[in-house]
Amino acid sequence: MRMALIVLGAAIGGPMRFVIDQKIRTYTSKPYGIFAVNIIGSFLLGLTYGRVEEGFDLFAIGFAGAFTTWSTFMLDIYLAYELKRHKEAVINLLMSLGIGLLAAWFGLQLA
């Protein structure tokens, strides 16, 4: 049952990311669609974190996971900060952004 909820959420989240991004791109060439998706995903993950397992599986893991990975990234940094693991939070933030940008650049260079 858990896997079915995750798959259902992902089946909705992935296409919704595409639709929202494409709709916003009709108005601007800036990445506001992905920005909006990332913020919405972060909100949904925060909203469902620690709730009943079925809701978390459907909305957080499935939907938000397919909708964006930014939501999980934000939650990881927030939880590290809340647990007073400030160094861990900063390292995660800087390394994820830095290496992520480098990986994107490298992928673009290969393409």
N, C-alpha and C positions, 0 to 999 in steps of 0.2 A: 504493500500500500504506500509506503514512504516513497519508493522509487516512482510510482505512478504520479504522486503529487508533485514531485520534483520535475518530472518530464512534462506534466501539464503546465506548470508554471513557466518552464523554459520555452515551451511551445508558444506561449502567449507573449513572454517577455522579449524574445529575440525579434519577432516581427514588429512588435510595438516600437522597439528602438528604431528600426528602419523607417517605419511610417512617420514617427515624430520627427526624426532627423530630416527626412525628405520634405516633409511639409514645411518645416522652418527654413530649409534651404531654398524654397521658392521665394523667400523674402530677402535672403541675405546669403553671401558666400562665406560668411564667418561661421565658425563651428559652434554656434549657439544651440543647435539641436542636440549635439552630443553633450554640451555643457548642461543643458536642461535635463537630459536623460540621466547624467551622472548625479545631479543634485536630487532628482526624484528618487533614483535608486538608493542613494544614501539615506534619504528620509524613510523610505519603505523598510530598509534593513534595520534602521534604528527603531522604527515603529513596531516591528515584529520581533526584535531580539528579546529572547527570554519568554516569549509567549508560548502558547500551546504548541506542541511539536508539529501537529498537522499544518497549522497556519504558518509556522516558521518554514517548514519544508516547501510549502506551496509558494509563499510570497517571498521569503528571503533567499533560500537556496535556489529554487526554481526560477521564479519570475525575476527577482533582482539580479540573480547570478547570470541569467541570459540577457537581461536588459542592460546590465553594466557590471563590470568588475570593480568599478570605482567605489561602489558602495561597500564592498568587503574591505577594500584598502582603507577607506576612511574609518570603518569600525575598528579595524586592527590598530590603527594609530590612536584612536580615541581610547580604546580599552587599555593600551599600553600607558597612555598618559594618566588615566584614572587609577591604574595600579601603581602609579609613581615610578614607572619604568621609562623615565624621560629620555634617557640615552637611547634606549631601544626604539622609542617612538621617532626620535630625530633621525637615527640611522635608517630606519625603515623608510621614512619620508624622503630623505635625501638620496638614498641608494635606489629606491624604486623610481623616483623621478629621473635621476641622472642616468641610470642604466637603461630605464625605459626609453628615454629620449635617444640614447646612443643606439639601442637596439632598433628603434624606428628608423633612425638615420641609416644604419647599416643595411636594413632591409630595403630601404629606398635605393641605396647605392647598388645593391644586388639586382634590383628589378629593372 
